[in-house]
């Protein structure tokens, strides 16, 4: 590599946006670090279309390489493993007359990730719509009780005590709802960025279970943790993994407390490079028609029971988006009268995460 090529590579590596150079056959000849982070499957020497299946991008590249266009711009979206939006610019790359098509770059692709910007816009709209819908009922209750305290119950100490207690619970419900809406928005905004830090899953699960033992004890539920004997090292965000385990175990305690026992286990999956966290309860179970919708926002199998237990209807939606960010899967198995099992399956090697 000559000095000019080395300087060019260093300059492109320093750019925050993904940059890809291809030769006249659309074979990759250079990828900068930003591109490798977004698409780990990109390989120098392989055709670009093997990894980036974006027809608009390929058409723009054809226009530059085949039809002689100097530059083309456009946008494309990916739906798997998570939704991501990109803009791109394709420009002809000037090379020396001595360069050969098989070794010299013929076009440069500069891409920009628009996912976070568009999710911020969507988050604002969704937050207003969801908050206004879910806050309407507790706000109406608060206004009604305030009017009662100002009127008929003005001189009734017993009624005042009772109504103030209800108002306090409605206020707490609104606070939980706003906290969960904000948490969900934060998770959705970063869902397209894979965690790169390596953590041991075992201590995270242990801490989450220990945190919830007082709640379980108050409801007469025993928590049984069966942890893997070997470390389970995965690329993950520790706080988000803690949130996943806490949400699932808390749900098992609240909605499966009739079974008096919740089992939590961690293990390496057989026949794959995954790890599995399983949370099993022995409660009333969930009918099959509800299972596909469990992770929808505000979806409740039993709305009244959920609200009485302090649920906001957002816990499993938060769990789903965190697991998506970690490129994992949530599997739910349940039958009425036989309890439920929630399995979180996560890739163990960052190299296998698409």
N, C-alpha and C positions, 0 to 999 in steps of 0.2 A: 504494500500500500504506500503510495507516494505521500508527500507532506500535505499537498492540497486535499487529497482524499481524507487523510487523517483529521485535518482541521474541520472539514465538512461534517465528518461523523461526530466529532466532539460538539459541534454547534447544534446538530440535529438532536443529539442525546440530551442537550440542555433544555430543549423546548418542552413546555408542560403539556402540549397537545400531541396526540399520536401522529407520527409521521412514518410513511412507508414509501420506499423506492422500489419500482418494478422495472424490468427490462422490456424489450419489445414484444416478448411473448407473454407478458403479464405474470412473469415469475418474480418472486420477491428477491431483491438483492440487498435490502437493508431494512431494519425495523428499529426504531428507537425505544427507549425504556418505557415511555408512556404507552406506546402501542402494545408492548409485551404485557404490561399490567392489565390492559383492557381485554386483549385477546391472547391468552397464553398459548393457544394452539398455533399461532402464526409461526412459520418456520422459513428461514432463509433457504432458498432453493426450491421451494414448493410454489405451485400456482396460487395466486391470491384468492381465486374463486373457491379453492378447497376449504377455506376458513370463513371468508367474508361472503356470505350468500346474500348479496344486496344487488338486485338487478339494476337499479338506477345508478349505482356506483360503477358497476361493470360497463354499463352502456356509456357512461361519461368517459371511462378509461378507453373504451374502443374509439370514441370520437377523437380523443387526443392521439392515440397511437396509430389508428388506421386511417382516419379521415383528415388528419393534419390540423385539427383544432388546437389553438394555443392553450385554452383553459376551459374547464367546465366546472360548474358548481351545482350542488343539490343537497338532498337530505334523505335519510333512510332510518328505519326503525327495526329493532330486534325485539322479538317477543319471548325468546328463550335464551338462557335460563330465567332471566327477568326482563321486564320491559326496559329498553334503553333507546334513546333518540340521539341521532348524530347529524351534524352537517358536514359536508366535505367539499374540498376544492382539489381538482385534478389539473395539473399543469405539466406541459411538455418540459423535459429536462434536457438541457443542452450538454452534449458530451464532445470530447475531442474526436477528430476524424479517424484517429487510430483505434478508437474503442470498438469492441465487437458487440453485437446485439446480445450475446449470451452472457456478457460480463458487465456491461455498462448500464446504468439506469437510464430509462427512456422517459419515465414519468414519475412525478412526485405526488403523493396523496397526503394532504393535510386534513385531519379530521378534528372535530370538536364535539365533545360530549355535551348535549343540551338537556340531558335527563334531569339534572337537579333543578335547572331553571324552570322547566315545564312542570316539574312536580311541585315547586313552590307556588306556581300559579294555581295549579289544581288544588293544592292544600288549602289555599285561602278560600277558594270557592266551597270546597267540601266542609271546611271547618265551620263556616257561617251556616251552611245548610243543616249540618248535623247538630251543631250546638243549638240553633234556634228550635229545631224539632224536639230534641231530647230535654231541653231546659224548660220548655213550655209548661209541662205538667207540674214539676216542683215549684216553679215560679207562681203558677196559678194557685197552688196550695198555700204558699206563703202569703200571697195577697189576701186570700180568703180568711186565713187565720188572723192576720193583722186587722182586717176589717171587723172580725168578730170580737177581738180583744178591745178594739176601740168602741164597739157598740154593745151588744148583749152581754158580753163577758167582762165588761169594764169593772164590775164590782164583785166578780166571782173568783176568789183566789184559787179554788180547786181547778176550775176550767182554765185559768191562766197558766197554772203549773203544767197541766196536761198539754195544752196547745203549744206552750213554749218548748216542751220536749219534742213534740212532733216537728215544729219549725226548725229546731236544731238538727234533727235527722235529715230533713229536706235540704238544709244548707250544706250539710256534709255530703249528701248525695250529689249536689251540684258541683262541689269541690272535687269529688272523685271523678265525676264525668269530665270536667275540664282537664284534670291531670291526665286522664287516659286519652282524651282527644289530642292533647299536645304530644304525649308519648307516641301515639300512633302516627301523627304527622311527622315527627322526627325520624321514626324508623322508616317510613315510606320514602322520605327525602333521601336517605342514604342507602336504600335497598340495592341500588345498582353497584355500590362499591363493596367488594368482597373484603372481609377482615383478613389481615395478613399476620397478626400476632399469634404465636403459638401458646396455648394454655393447656394445663392438665385439667380435664373435665371433672375428675373425681372430687377434688376439694371444693369446686364450685357447687356441685350437687350436694355435697355434705353440708356446706354452709346454708344453702337454701332450705334444706330439710330441717336443720337445727333451728333456723329462724321461725319456721312454721310449727314447731312442736307445741308451743303454748296454745296456739289456735286449735290444733288438733286435740290437745288434752281438754280444752274447755268444751269441746263438742263430743268428748268420749271416743275419739278416734285414735287408733294406734298407728304410728308411722314406722314401717319396716323397710330399712335401706339395705339393699344387697349390692354392694359396690364391687367393681372389678378389682381383682388383686394386682393387676398391672396398670401402670399409668396409661391414660387415654389422652394422648397429645393430639390436639386438633387446631387448625387455624380458626380463631374465633375471637369475638369481643366478649370479654369476661362479664361485664355488666349486663349485656344483652342475654347471654346464656343464663345468668342468674335470674333474670326476669322471666325467661321461658319456663324454667323449672318451678319458680315460685308460683307463677300463674297456673300451671297445670296441677301442681300439688294442692294449691289452695282450692281450685275447682273440685278436685277429687274429695277433699275434706268436706266442702260445703254441700256438694250435690250427691256424694256417695257415702255420707255419714251413717246411713242406715246399715251399711255393712260393717261399721266399726273398725275397719282396717284399710289402710292404703299401703300398697307395696311399690317401692321405687327401686329400680335396678339399672345398673350401667354395665355395658359389656362391649367387647369388640364383636362386630357382626361376623358370622361364619360365611366363608366363601367370598368376602369382599373386603375392601379397605375402608369400611365404614365403622362408626360407633353408634350404639343405640342407647337411648334413655327411655325406659318404659315406666309409665305410671298407671297402676291398676287399682281400681276401687271395686267394692262389692255392693254397690248401691242398687238403685232401681233400674239403671241402664237407660239407653236412649233408643228410641224406635228408629228403624232403618231410614225412614223418609226424612229424618232430620239430619242424618250424618253428612250429606254433601253440603249443607248450608251452615254448619257449625261455626266456620271461621268468617262468616259474613259480618259486617259491622251491624251491631245492635240486634243480631238475630238471637232469639232466646227460645229454647225448647219450652220452658215454663216461665213466662214473663213475670208473673206475680211472685213466684218463688225466687227468681233471680233478683228482683228489686228488694224483696224482704231480706235477702242475704247480703245486700250491699253491692250486687253486681251491676256493671254499667253496660254489659253487652259488647264490650270492646276487647276483653282479655284475650280471647282466642284469635281475634283479628290481629292483635299485636304479636302474638306468638307466631302466627302464619308468616307475617312480613319479616320477622327476625329470622325465622328458619329459611325463608327465601333468600335473604341476604347472605346467609351462610351456605347457600346452594344445597340445602338439605330437604328432607321430606317429613311431613306429619301424617302418620297413619292412625286412623281411629277405628277401633273394633268395639262393638257394643251390641247387646241384646237386652230387651226388657226383662228385668228380673235377674239378670246375670252380671250386672256391673259393666264397667267400661275399661278399655286399655287405650292409652294415648302413647304412641311410639314416635320419638323424635330420632330420625336417622340422619347422621351428619358425616360428610366426607372427612377422612382422616388425613389425607395428603392434599396439600394445596395444589400440587401438580395435576391432580385429577379434577380440579374444579374448573368447569368450562367458563 
